[in-house]
């Protein structure tokens, strides 16, 4: 009996950490999920102008070991990576999206992979929180913070 109870508790904890919770109009949630997928595609393609366009004009990013960066120009510069170390995979894994009118809270995990000049690759994973705002019918990130696991 104790073994069964312990197994149930451990399984519940594992399943609970893997579950997604989305709240709000389904069309808005779908739009945010689609925006996240397009954002990742732009990261892999190194299209920094397109990446910056996914942020509001007054958008803010909070990169590790760096000051808060504000606006498209600063955000664009941050996303420029050396041609010799491209991101070859990037994926967002939302855990929760809560849509409240023209704003949404999104948090979850990200993962990706970088290729180095010697051909070796390095995979990475982390967690993020993004606050989205809907402007002129488009969801854009207003606040974006992340850090590696």
N, C-alpha and C positions, 0 to 999 in steps of 0.2 A: 504494500500500500504506500509506504513512504517513497519507494522508488518510483512508482507511478505518479505520485504527486510531484516529486522533484522533476520528473521528465515533463510533465504538463507545464510546470512553471517555466522551465528553461525553454520549451517550445514556444510558449506564449511570449516570452521576452524576445525571442528571435523573430517570430512572425510580426510582432508589434513594431520592430525596428525596420522591417522591410515594407510595411504597408504604406500606401499613398493615401492622402486625404486631400480632396479638392472640394472647395465650397464656393458657390457662386454660379452665375449663369454659365451653362456648359459651353456656349459659343465663345464666351470670353476666356474661359479656361483653355479651350482648344486653340484660340488665337495666341495665348501666351506660350503654350507648349510648342506651337509651330514657330513662333518667334525664337524660342530657345534653340530649336533645331537649325533654323537658318543662321542664327548667331554662331553656333558651333561650326557650321559649314564655312562661314566667312573666316573664322579663326584658322581652320585647316588650310584654306586657300590664301591666307595672309592678306586679306582685303581689308586693310586697316581703316579706310574711309567708310566702308560698309559696316565694320564693327562699331566705329564711333557713332554712326547714324542710329544704332540701336539704343543709344542713351539720349535722354532729354538734353536740351541745350545747356541746362544748368546741372546736368548729371554729375554725380560724384562717385569715384571709385576709391577703395580703401585697400591698396595693395600691401602685402607684407613688407615690413621694414621700410616703409615709405610714408611720406606725407599724403594727405588726402588730395587727390587730383580732381580738378573741377573743369567741366566744359569739354566740348568736342576736341579742341586742339590738344589739350593735355592728355585726354584719354587716348586719342589717336597715337600720340608719341609713345605712350606706355605700351601699346599693343604691337609696336614695331619690333620684330625679332630679327636677329642676324639671318641672312639667307643660308648660312652654313648650319643652322640649327632649327630647321622647320618643325612646327607642330604637325604631326602626321595623323593624329587622332584627337578629337575633343568631343565630349558628350556630357550633357547635363542630365542629372537624374533627380527630378523634383520629388520631394517627400510630401510637401504640403504647398498648396496654392490656395490662398483666401482672397477672393475678389470682393472688394467693397466699393461699388460705384466705379469711379474712374481711377482707382488705385488698387493694387494687388500686392500681397506679401507672398513671396516665393522662397522656400528654402529647401535645400537638399544637398546632393553630392555631385561632384564633377570628377571626370577622369580623362586622361589623355596620354599622349605619348609624343616624345621628341626624338628626332634623329640627329645624331652628331656626325661631324665630318668623317670620322673613322668608320661610319656605317652602323655603329652601335645605337641602340635605342634605349630610352629610359621612360618607363611608365610612371605616371603620377596620379594621385587621387587626393581629393580634399572635400571640404564642405563650403557652402556658400549661403548667403542671404541676399536677396534682391528685392527692392521695392520698385514696382512698375507703376507707370502712369500712362493713362490713355490720352494721347494728344492727337487731335485731328483724325480720329478713327484708328490710330496705330498705337500698340503697346510698346513703350520704350522704358528702359531702366533709368530710374532717378537715382537710386543708391545701389551700389554693388560692392559687396565685401566677400572675401574668400580667404581660406588658408588651407594648407596641406595637412593631411592626416599623417 
